[in-house]
Amino acid sequence: MTTAEPDPPQPDPDTPIETYPDAPDSLIQIWGQRRRRLKLAARDWFPPADLDLAPLLAARIPENLPPLQGSQTLHARKLHQMRVELAGKPELAAVNAILIAHLRKQRFPAHAPALFRRIWAEAGPQLMPELPGRWLISSAITFGDHGETEAQRRVGLSINILFSLMKLYEFERLHSGLDAATPFPIRRIRSRRLPLDMPHFNLGDGGLDINLLAQIWNEARKAPVVGPLACHLLQRLNCDPRGLFRRIGMMRAGKQMERIARAIDDLPPGPTETGRPG
């Protein structure tokens, strides 16, 4: 006779299902693994502390780079990948990118933070218009860990939270099938609950979006070095028609137009013209 397999244990209905089991330890472990340092081989190039920025700002990354040959370190592969991605941009853009890659790790060359800050202090205004949004965001975020002052670190962390959450939300929204510039239709949703029992956002009168952006923008205007970069990013976001804030603005405008239309409908009828006297 064969012994029947025991039934698998059933989940306890009183125990909530976790999105990330065993958090926060499981999350911190994965995060730590992703932050292992990029090892450098003797043949690898890494920018020195006294790097002359002007020639690298003037020189352009070639449009067609030959592929790497033979076995290469992860550092070398990343640097090559960044130069391919940034083809046509200043060579300093690739230097900035590889510094960011190292500064995201737990260990990095000792002079890397100071060199990163020097690039943005001395060449930031010239480099800023050359970089795509991805590297502008990554640069601002890096100040969150490696800013020289508390103000710089605070702005960097704020930009990190803002754009990281936007990236998650905007990616998920793509699966709705709607174009990124198309707002959702306004529906009656008061009976639906938000996570953690948060109160609903008041589309007509609420200022959550304004409060969020104004505080970061105000802090950025006062912070040296990272401030102009953060303000540049926020202004680009302000002009982009494909983001959450633009869609919220369009929905808010639609709501206000509905209010105006209802107010007009509620007005008493005006006097009827009976004709002019003869």
Number of C-alpha atoms within 10 A of each C-alpha: 3 4 5 6 6 6 6 6 6 6 9 8 7 6 7 8 10 8 7 10 10 9 11 9 11 12 12 11 12 10 12 12 11 12 16 14 17 20 15 15 12 6 9 12 11 15 15 11 15 9 12 12 15 11 12 16 17 13 13 16 20 15 13 10 12 9 10 11 6 5 8 13 14 13 20 21 14 17 21 18 16 17 24 19 13 22 18 15 22 22 20 22 25 24 20 22 21 22 22 20 18 20 23 19 16 13 13 18 17 10 12 21 21 13 19 23 21 17 21 21 13 13 15 16 14 13 19 19 12 15 16 12 14 8 18 19 19 19 25 26 27 25 28 22 16 19 24 16 12 14 19 25 21 20 27 29 19 23 25 20 12 14 17 14 12 15 13 10 13 15 12 10 14 11 9 10 7 11 12 17 14 15 17 13 7 11 6 6 8 9 6 7 11 11 6 6 7 8 10 12 12 10 17 14 10 12 11 12 13 10 10 12 15 13 12 21 20 13 17 26 15 14 19 16 22 29 22 19 25 26 17 17 20 19 12 12 17 14 11 13 14 16 19 20 17 19 17 15 15 16 19 18 14 16 16 15 12 12 13 12 11 11 10 10 10 9 8 7 7 6 6 6 6 6 6 5 4 3
